[in-house]
Amino acid sequence: MPVACAREGATCSRLSSSDPQLVSVGRVGKPHGLNGAFFVEQASEDPERFRVGVVLQVNGAPVTIVESKRSAGRPVIRLDREVERGAELEIPRSELPPLPTDTYYAFELVGLAVEEEGGRELGHVRDVVSGVANDVLELESGLALPMVEDCISLVDLERARIVVRTGFAEPA
């Protein structure tokens, strides 16, 4: 069972801090040129997210992409109105594509309880970060667990828990 985190953005997709039904697909970065265009930071890897005509949400209000290109391999867009640097570019969660089995968006894992086989509680997922070879679950306790089949035995979204095999956490 391969376990993976889907890459909607440069980091795994994050739920919006203001509305749990919105998902961040990037952030307004530094300006590019003089006409209001900007680099998209932490951009979705889906090139369709930033094409002309796409409607995004910024601070709960819709904005439309009116210009789109790439510079130095990164998306550069201009919106139909000015937005502040650092603002999240979001889409409704319902617009995310379905994922293959055993693949999850990061926001689905953040907050889940993590326990070892046998029931020992290890904590809750604070974040999912990109590692060199695989994604890593960071628990609020500071424990970091690799998202690999050898470590993760079960991801149960319905019961809000992740079960890991023994040997990946310090003995109790």
Secondary structure, 3 states (H helix, E strand, C coil): CCCEECCCCCCCCEECCCCCCEEEEEEEEEECCCCCCEEEECCCCCHHHHCCCCEEEECCEEEEEEEEEEECCEEEEEECCCCCCCCEEEEEHHHCCCCCCCEECHHHHCCCEEEECCCCEEEEEEEEEECCCCEEEEECCCCEEECCCCCEEEEECCCCEEEECCCCCCCC
